[in-house]
Amino acid sequence: MAPNKTYKFIDLVGISEKSFADAANNAVKKAAQTLKGLAWFEVTEERGSIENGKIKEYQVTVRIAFRLMDQGELR
């Protein structure tokens, strides 16, 4: 029998000077440095900042799901 799975969501803001996709990737990479069991993400907001009439940076709010693990899986 497969174990029950439970997930938790966190919201992060990724930033990039290149693109929205790069900003989302930056948020996921940062989450992967400290969390185990990353499962999926969804972009919930896109925005950016403007400087001198040009896009300065892209910002995305990313909702990331990760699986809550049993004690034995954390070792």
VEXVEXSE-944292 format. One record per residue: x negated, y negated, z negated of N, C-alpha, C in turn; residue in one letter. Coordinates in nm, 4 decimals. Atoms other than C-alpha are relative to their C-alpha. Layout:
N
+----------+----------+----------+----------+----------+----------+----------+----------+----------+------+
:      n_u :      n_v :      n_w :     ca_u :     ca_v :     ca_w :      c_u :      c_v :      c_w : type :
+----------+----------+----------+----------+----------+----------+----------+----------+----------+------+
:        X :        Y :        Z :        X :        Y :        Z :        X :        Y :        Z :    a :
...
+----------+----------+----------+----------+----------+----------+----------+----------+----------+------+
END
This chain:
75
+----------+----------+----------+----------+----------+----------+----------+----------+----------+------+
:      n_u :      n_v :      n_w :     ca_u :     ca_v :     ca_w :      c_u :      c_v :      c_w : type :
+----------+----------+----------+----------+----------+----------+----------+----------+----------+------+
:  -0.0842 :   0.1194 :   0.0000 :   0.0000 :   0.0000 :   0.0000 :  -0.0877 :  -0.1243 :   0.0000 :    m :
:   0.0787 :   0.1238 :  -0.0092 :  -0.1371 :  -0.3417 :   0.0957 :   0.0255 :  -0.0863 :  -0.1227 :    a :
:  -0.0182 :   0.0867 :   0.1166 :  -0.1977 :  -0.5839 :  -0.1925 :   0.0853 :  -0.1222 :   0.0358 :    p :
:  -0.0748 :   0.1243 :  -0.0204 :   0.0312 :  -0.8818 :  -0.2358 :  -0.0989 :  -0.1127 :   0.0217 :    n :
:   0.0864 :   0.1141 :  -0.0267 :  -0.1167 :  -1.2030 :  -0.1063 :   0.0729 :  -0.1276 :  -0.0391 :    k :
:  -0.0523 :   0.1306 :   0.0381 :  -0.0662 :  -1.5504 :  -0.2470 :  -0.0958 :  -0.1053 :   0.0512 :    t :
:   0.0825 :   0.1064 :  -0.0573 :  -0.1895 :  -1.8697 :  -0.0844 :   0.0241 :  -0.1318 :  -0.0711 :    y :
:  -0.0095 :   0.1351 :   0.0551 :  -0.2561 :  -2.2204 :  -0.2073 :  -0.0373 :  -0.0974 :   0.1108 :    k :
:   0.0315 :   0.1042 :  -0.0957 :  -0.2630 :  -2.5397 :  -0.0009 :  -0.0778 :  -0.1120 :  -0.0665 :    f :
:   0.0639 :   0.1242 :   0.0409 :  -0.4963 :  -2.8349 :  -0.0341 :   0.0064 :  -0.0955 :   0.1183 :    i :
:   0.0045 :   0.1018 :  -0.1048 :  -0.4926 :  -3.1598 :   0.1605 :  -0.1354 :  -0.0689 :  -0.0045 :    d :
:   0.1292 :   0.0673 :  -0.0136 :  -0.8207 :  -3.3045 :   0.2848 :   0.0088 :  -0.1016 :   0.1126 :    l :
:   0.0105 :   0.0946 :  -0.1100 :  -0.9055 :  -3.6022 :   0.5028 :  -0.1367 :   0.0169 :   0.0632 :    v :
:   0.1238 :  -0.0118 :  -0.0760 :  -1.1667 :  -3.5334 :   0.7685 :  -0.0203 :  -0.1258 :   0.0821 :    g :
:   0.0343 :   0.1230 :  -0.0720 :  -1.3471 :  -3.8202 :   0.9387 :  -0.1088 :   0.0305 :   0.1013 :    i :
:   0.1008 :  -0.0148 :  -0.1045 :  -1.5464 :  -3.8384 :   1.2599 :  -0.0043 :  -0.1264 :   0.0845 :    s :
:   0.0117 :   0.1097 :  -0.0959 :  -1.6771 :  -4.1040 :   1.4954 :   0.0221 :   0.0497 :   0.1423 :    e :
:  -0.0122 :  -0.0595 :  -0.1332 :  -1.6235 :  -3.8604 :   1.7889 :   0.1437 :   0.0229 :   0.0448 :    k :
:  -0.1344 :  -0.0390 :  -0.0438 :  -1.2648 :  -3.7283 :   1.7936 :   0.0826 :   0.0495 :  -0.1181 :    s :
:  -0.0875 :  -0.0586 :   0.1009 :  -0.9635 :  -3.6072 :   1.5991 :  -0.0377 :   0.1458 :  -0.0254 :    f :
:   0.0384 :  -0.1411 :   0.0149 :  -1.0715 :  -3.2474 :   1.6652 :  -0.1260 :   0.0128 :  -0.0852 :    a :
:   0.1234 :  -0.0043 :   0.0785 :  -1.4160 :  -3.3161 :   1.5227 :   0.0280 :  -0.0350 :  -0.1461 :    d :
:  -0.0367 :   0.0359 :   0.1374 :  -1.2596 :  -3.4800 :   1.2165 :   0.0644 :   0.1187 :  -0.0716 :    a :
:  -0.0622 :  -0.1191 :   0.0593 :  -1.0449 :  -3.1694 :   1.1559 :  -0.1053 :   0.1060 :  -0.0285 :    a :
:   0.1073 :  -0.0978 :   0.0180 :  -1.3485 :  -2.9461 :   1.2025 :  -0.0866 :  -0.0360 :  -0.1209 :    n :
:   0.0802 :   0.0438 :   0.1148 :  -1.5437 :  -3.1533 :   0.9483 :   0.0699 :   0.0338 :  -0.1319 :    n :
:  -0.0750 :  -0.0319 :   0.1226 :  -1.2682 :  -3.1060 :   0.6886 :  -0.0033 :   0.1495 :  -0.0282 :    a :
:   0.0012 :  -0.1456 :   0.0188 :  -1.2536 :  -2.7286 :   0.7443 :  -0.1395 :   0.0475 :  -0.0403 :    v :
:   0.1372 :  -0.0402 :   0.0358 :  -1.6335 :  -2.6936 :   0.7317 :  -0.0315 :  -0.0347 :  -0.1446 :    k :
:   0.0252 :   0.0408 :   0.1386 :  -1.6471 :  -2.8850 :   0.4034 :   0.0751 :   0.0906 :  -0.0969 :    k :
:  -0.0779 :  -0.0900 :   0.0857 :  -1.3700 :  -2.6706 :   0.2522 :  -0.0675 :   0.1368 :  -0.0081 :    a :
:   0.0646 :  -0.1320 :  -0.0041 :  -1.5561 :  -2.3545 :   0.3590 :  -0.1254 :   0.0059 :  -0.0871 :    a :
:   0.1192 :   0.0021 :   0.0854 :  -1.8577 :  -2.4652 :   0.1531 :   0.0331 :   0.0349 :  -0.1452 :    q :
:  -0.0329 :  -0.0212 :   0.1415 :  -1.6669 :  -2.4316 :  -0.1752 :   0.1177 :   0.0932 :  -0.0239 :    t :
:  -0.1176 :  -0.0857 :   0.0174 :  -1.3595 :  -2.2136 :  -0.1119 :  -0.0166 :   0.1301 :   0.0775 :    l :
:  -0.0038 :  -0.1292 :  -0.0687 :  -1.3191 :  -1.8467 :  -0.0227 :   0.1414 :   0.0248 :   0.0486 :    k :
:  -0.1316 :  -0.0427 :  -0.0453 :  -1.0326 :  -1.6944 :   0.1702 :   0.0753 :  -0.1010 :   0.0840 :    g :
:  -0.0701 :   0.0952 :  -0.0859 :  -0.9592 :  -1.9838 :   0.4070 :   0.0790 :   0.0767 :   0.1048 :    l :
:  -0.0872 :  -0.0765 :  -0.0884 :  -0.6698 :  -1.8705 :   0.6230 :   0.0475 :  -0.0803 :   0.1211 :    a :
:  -0.0475 :   0.0807 :  -0.1126 :  -0.5237 :  -2.1525 :   0.8362 :   0.0020 :  -0.1461 :  -0.0405 :    w :
:  -0.0105 :   0.1427 :   0.0264 :  -0.4886 :  -2.5254 :   0.8695 :   0.1075 :  -0.0596 :   0.0907 :    f :
:  -0.0863 :   0.0774 :  -0.0878 :  -0.2457 :  -2.7778 :   1.0066 :  -0.0341 :  -0.1471 :  -0.0186 :    e :
:   0.0239 :   0.1439 :   0.0053 :  -0.3053 :  -3.1413 :   1.0907 :   0.1338 :  -0.0664 :  -0.0282 :    v :
:  -0.1265 :   0.0628 :   0.0380 :  -0.0378 :  -3.3434 :   0.9141 :   0.0049 :  -0.1483 :   0.0347 :    t :
:   0.0050 :   0.1418 :  -0.0381 :  -0.1544 :  -3.6960 :   1.0035 :  -0.1243 :  -0.0255 :   0.0832 :    e :
:   0.1151 :   0.0485 :  -0.0759 :  -0.3812 :  -3.8609 :   1.2548 :   0.0022 :  -0.1522 :  -0.0069 :    e :
:   0.0121 :   0.1458 :   0.0034 :  -0.5070 :  -4.2161 :   1.2247 :  -0.1459 :  -0.0337 :   0.0247 :    r :
:   0.1390 :   0.0394 :  -0.0184 :  -0.8236 :  -4.4136 :   1.2723 :  -0.0190 :  -0.1449 :  -0.0374 :    g :
:   0.0293 :   0.1396 :   0.0283 :  -0.9959 :  -4.7390 :   1.2133 :  -0.0552 :  -0.0653 :   0.1268 :    s :
:   0.0404 :   0.0782 :  -0.1169 :  -1.0684 :  -5.0132 :   1.4646 :  -0.0964 :  -0.1086 :  -0.0453 :    i :
:   0.0959 :   0.1061 :   0.0282 :  -1.3643 :  -5.2459 :   1.4708 :  -0.0365 :  -0.0680 :   0.1317 :    e :
:   0.0311 :   0.0786 :  -0.1200 :  -1.4164 :  -5.5225 :   1.7269 :   0.0742 :   0.0518 :   0.1233 :    n :
:  -0.0820 :  -0.0433 :  -0.1112 :  -1.1337 :  -5.3900 :   1.9437 :  -0.0278 :   0.1396 :   0.0505 :    g :
:   0.0329 :  -0.1370 :  -0.0405 :  -1.2755 :  -5.0356 :   1.9631 :   0.0223 :   0.0959 :  -0.1168 :    k :
:  -0.0167 :  -0.1009 :   0.1041 :  -1.2118 :  -4.7141 :   1.7769 :  -0.1331 :   0.0201 :  -0.0715 :    i :
:   0.1208 :  -0.0201 :   0.0806 :  -1.4632 :  -4.6917 :   1.4939 :  -0.0082 :   0.1441 :  -0.0504 :    k :
:   0.0000 :  -0.1376 :   0.0477 :  -1.3578 :  -4.3566 :   1.3448 :   0.1388 :   0.0597 :   0.0092 :    e :
:  -0.1227 :  -0.0785 :  -0.0036 :  -1.0951 :  -4.0871 :   1.3693 :   0.0169 :   0.0652 :  -0.1364 :    y :
:  -0.0287 :  -0.0589 :   0.1302 :  -0.9263 :  -3.9625 :   1.0535 :   0.1200 :   0.0927 :   0.0142 :    q :
:  -0.1125 :  -0.0930 :   0.0002 :  -0.7029 :  -3.6592 :   1.0090 :   0.0209 :   0.0531 :  -0.1415 :    v :
:  -0.0332 :  -0.0703 :   0.1230 :  -0.5236 :  -3.5252 :   0.7065 :   0.0279 :   0.1435 :   0.0408 :    t :
:  -0.0091 :  -0.1416 :  -0.0339 :  -0.5590 :  -3.1491 :   0.7183 :   0.0509 :   0.0748 :  -0.1224 :    v :
:  -0.0520 :  -0.0864 :   0.1065 :  -0.3518 :  -2.9108 :   0.5087 :  -0.0600 :   0.1373 :   0.0228 :    r :
:   0.0726 :  -0.1262 :  -0.0141 :  -0.5649 :  -2.6015 :   0.4500 :   0.0554 :   0.1008 :  -0.0998 :    i :
:  -0.0472 :  -0.1080 :   0.0867 :  -0.4376 :  -2.2713 :   0.3107 :  -0.1158 :   0.0955 :  -0.0279 :    a :
:   0.0967 :  -0.1031 :   0.0347 :  -0.6601 :  -2.0319 :   0.1235 :   0.0663 :   0.1012 :  -0.0923 :    f :
:  -0.0583 :  -0.1089 :   0.0764 :  -0.5822 :  -1.6986 :  -0.0338 :  -0.0543 :   0.0007 :  -0.1415 :    r :
:   0.0416 :  -0.0156 :   0.1390 :  -0.5905 :  -1.6723 :  -0.4112 :  -0.0432 :   0.1451 :  -0.0187 :    l :
:   0.0597 :  -0.1330 :   0.0065 :  -0.8137 :  -1.3767 :  -0.4867 :   0.0064 :   0.0579 :  -0.1404 :    m :
:   0.0086 :  -0.0714 :   0.1272 :  -0.8214 :  -1.1164 :  -0.7594 :  -0.1424 :  -0.0131 :  -0.0527 :    d :
:   0.1326 :   0.0099 :   0.0644 :  -1.1142 :  -1.1178 :  -1.0064 :  -0.1068 :   0.0801 :   0.0735 :    q :
:   0.0972 :  -0.0870 :  -0.0654 :  -1.2862 :  -0.8295 :  -0.8276 :  -0.0484 :  -0.0531 :   0.1338 :    g :
:   0.0365 :   0.0554 :  -0.1292 :  -1.2902 :  -1.0155 :  -0.4961 :  -0.0924 :  -0.1203 :  -0.0113 :    e :
:   0.0781 :   0.1220 :   0.0176 :  -1.4672 :  -1.3174 :  -0.6417 :  -0.1483 :   0.0276 :  -0.0272 :    l :
:   0.1404 :  -0.0321 :   0.0310 :  -1.7922 :  -1.1358 :  -0.7213 :  -0.0843 :   0.0093 :   0.1230 :    r :
+----------+----------+----------+----------+----------+----------+----------+----------+----------+------+
END
